[in-house]
């Protein structure tokens, strides 16, 4: 089990702590132990910025991160330009979900700038749009950036892995909030470390319950 990095005011810092600062501390703490294994980190749009992506790469990690148009204007300008001149690759697949047929439309380009400027980090971008085949209703739309080179052979599993973050979200965070662990109730307790201590006990309980569910018939 990987130790969490709590979002809490840091000693000697006047600014309020935040998720971006916490992930930077987590990477720094785990780089030596995990970076050599080339693990791929998943995250939402908040982490798809150049300083964090550069830190991931410097520590030896790969990444697949949600990338929204509103927060990456320069990147999407480049993607739209490449699409207009036919340089954005397309892949369309048909999928039967057990009830109706879906169209999975992939689009991807490699080596586009994550932000404006000559020093912009070049990343690889992909998008998945899922629609119903019978009426064209859109069921899903999302985009990702990654350092993995994208091809027609691997864009499907790359997007699948990027979407897998929601599996972790649903089966971990939502369980801790809604299935009797009362995780949100811990916030605000104590003046120093009590809230983090109670959350840690919650995580340990969830870990043991998960092990028991897997091993106890």
Protein Blocks (a to p, Z undefined) as FASTA:
>chain_A
ZZdddddddehiabdcdfklmmmmmmmmmmmmmmmnopacdddfklmcfklmmmmmmnop
acdddddfklmmmlmmmmmmmmmnopaccddddddehjaccdddddddehiafbgcjklc
cddddddddddfklopafbdcddddfbdcdfklmmmmmmmmmmmmmmmmmmmmmmmmnon
ommmmgopajklmmmmmmmmmmmmmmmmmmmmmmmZZ
